[in-house]
Amino acid sequence: MRRDEATHNRKRALGAVIGLLTLLLMSRMREWPLTLEFADWRLDVLFGCLLACSIGLTAVFLGRTVHRAWLRAFLGWAGLALLIGSPLLLLTRLVEPDQQLIAEYEVSHVHYRLYTDHSGGTFMPSFAVLKKELGPVFGFKLVTVVWVNMYYCCALEIKPRGISAITVVDRLSGTSVFSTH
């Protein structure tokens, strides 16, 4: 009876770890309305790699508790692939960041930062991303993606419009591309 309790407690702990890792992974997705990021992009990349490695380790340990041989093998190989692939991906992302800052402007303790993003790979063109960032507080910042555009990429700048609004302007033509409020 005592062995069943220990097995049950291990499964509950593993379920809690998987749930926590899933929540952390979901907070890392850029499509959410509000994300929590590190103030330094290198720590952000390291945390993403650590999260992927921990998910791989969880898959390996979860595979050991499964009774079906094919599922045990699949979870083991998938976990091993994450454990090996994550550090390799980290090495490529630490060489050059996916997003480079073009312009920034502060409006009442909120930073609007305009980035050029080239995370799509070799065959996808770069695009512009306007982010609204609050912080950093204790090394973290709350980030909301306000605007994304693939047509305008690198020739943009931020200009103030009134006290609490900004305008993104194309430097080449001088026309307004996007405005807040």
C-alpha positions as a printed Julia matrix, in Angstrom:
181×3 Matrix{Float64}:
  0.0    0.0     0.0
  2.85   2.35    0.78
  4.38   1.8    -2.66
  1.09   2.77   -4.34
  1.04   6.03   -2.38
  4.59   6.85   -3.44
  3.74   6.15   -7.08
  0.59   8.26   -6.78
  2.55  11.13   -5.21
  5.18  10.96   -7.96
  2.48  11.11  -10.63
  0.82  14.08   -8.91
  4.15  15.89   -8.67
  4.89  15.15  -12.31
  1.44  16.42  -13.28
  2.07  19.63  -11.34
  5.43  20.1   -13.06
  3.88  19.5   -16.47
  1.09  21.97  -15.69
  3.57  24.61  -14.53
  5.75  24.11  -17.58
  2.73  24.38  -19.84
  1.73  27.69  -18.22
  5.28  29.01  -18.56
  5.43  27.91  -22.18
  2.12  29.58  -22.92
  3.38  32.83  -21.38
  6.36  32.72  -23.76
  4.19  32.72  -26.88
  4.28  36.08  -28.6
  0.69  35.89  -29.81
 -0.79  36.45  -26.34
 -2.08  39.97  -25.62
  0.35  40.42  -22.72
  3.65  38.6   -22.19
  6.23  38.68  -19.44
  9.79  39.03  -20.71
 13.2   39.51  -19.18
 14.66  42.99  -19.57
 17.75  41.49  -21.24
 17.06  39.47  -24.38
 19.88  37.02  -23.61
 18.15  35.94  -20.41
 14.95  35.59  -22.4
 16.66  33.18  -24.81
 18.3   31.25  -21.97
 14.97  30.91  -20.17
 13.29  29.62  -23.32
 16.04  27.04  -23.75
 15.83  26.02  -20.09
 12.07  25.67  -20.44
 12.41  23.47  -23.54
 15.06  21.34  -21.81
 12.83  20.89  -18.76
  9.92  19.85  -20.98
 12.23  17.31  -22.63
 13.33  16.0   -19.24
  9.7   15.78  -18.13
  8.86  13.79  -21.28
 11.7   11.36  -20.58
 10.59  10.81  -16.97
  6.94  10.59  -17.98
  7.89   7.97  -20.57
  9.37   5.82  -17.83
  6.0    5.63  -16.05
  4.0    4.59  -19.13
  3.3    0.87  -19.6
  2.89   0.85  -23.39
  6.23   0.25  -25.08
  5.56   2.37  -28.19
  4.48   5.4   -26.09
  7.45   4.96  -23.75
  9.81   4.92  -26.75
  8.12   7.94  -28.36
  8.27  10.03  -25.17
 11.86   9.01  -24.57
 13.02   9.95  -28.07
 10.99  13.17  -28.13
 12.38  14.2   -24.76
 15.91  13.38  -25.87
 15.43  15.43  -29.05
 14.33  18.43  -26.96
 17.25  18.0   -24.58
 19.76  17.96  -27.45
 18.02  20.38  -29.83
 17.34  23.17  -27.34
 20.99  24.02  -26.56
 21.81  23.89  -30.28
 19.0   26.34  -31.0
 20.24  28.51  -28.14
 23.7   28.76  -29.65
 22.3   30.06  -32.93
 19.97  32.58  -31.26
 22.65  34.0   -28.95
 24.84  34.99  -31.9
 22.37  37.6   -33.1
 19.02  38.6   -31.61
 15.84  38.08  -33.62
 14.72  41.64  -32.98
 16.79  44.78  -33.34
 15.7   48.1   -31.9
 15.0   50.81  -34.48
 13.45  53.54  -32.34
 11.91  54.1   -28.93
  9.86  56.76  -27.19
  8.57  57.04  -23.61
  5.04  58.24  -22.9
  4.05  58.48  -19.21
  6.17  55.55  -17.9
  5.33  53.35  -20.88
  8.03  52.67  -23.46
  7.03  52.3   -27.09
  9.79  50.42  -28.87
  9.94  49.78  -32.59
 11.86  46.66  -33.62
 12.78  45.04  -36.88
 12.16  41.32  -36.56
 13.89  38.74  -38.73
 12.92  35.59  -36.84
 11.15  34.04  -39.8
 14.23  32.38  -41.19
 16.04  32.61  -44.47
 13.13  32.89  -46.88
 10.92  35.28  -44.91
 11.49  39.03  -45.12
 12.01  41.15  -42.04
  9.06  43.02  -40.59
  8.42  45.87  -38.17
  7.0   45.3   -34.68
  5.81  48.07  -32.36
  5.74  47.0   -28.72
  4.33  48.71  -25.68
  6.59  47.84  -22.73
  6.03  48.53  -19.07
  9.04  48.14  -16.81
 11.6   46.84  -16.17
 10.63  45.9   -12.65
 12.91  43.37  -10.92
 14.44  42.49  -14.29
 11.1   41.78  -16.0
  8.88  43.79  -18.3
  5.28  43.44  -19.43
  5.07  43.57  -23.21
  2.11  44.07  -25.53
  2.5   43.9   -29.31
  0.67  46.94  -30.67
  1.39  46.8   -34.39
  3.08  44.47  -36.89
  3.7   45.27  -40.54
  5.67  43.46  -43.22
  5.6   46.25  -45.8
  7.44  48.81  -43.68
 10.53  47.33  -42.12
 13.62  49.32  -41.38
 12.97  52.91  -42.49
 10.64  53.87  -39.64
 10.78  56.25  -36.72
  8.56  57.17  -33.77
  7.31  60.73  -33.34
  5.25  62.06  -30.44
  1.67  63.11  -31.1
  0.33  65.11  -28.21
  1.03  64.12  -24.62
  0.0   60.46  -24.59
  0.16  59.27  -28.18
  2.76  58.42  -30.79
  2.91  58.15  -34.55
  5.06  55.75  -36.55
  6.39  57.58  -39.59
  8.04  56.27  -42.74
 11.39  58.1   -42.96
 11.58  57.83  -46.72
  8.23  59.39  -47.61
  7.41  61.2   -44.36
  3.92  59.71  -44.21
  2.25  58.42  -41.07
  2.02  54.63  -41.04
  0.44  54.0   -37.62
 -0.88  56.08  -34.71
 -1.93  55.24  -31.17
 -5.1   56.61  -29.58
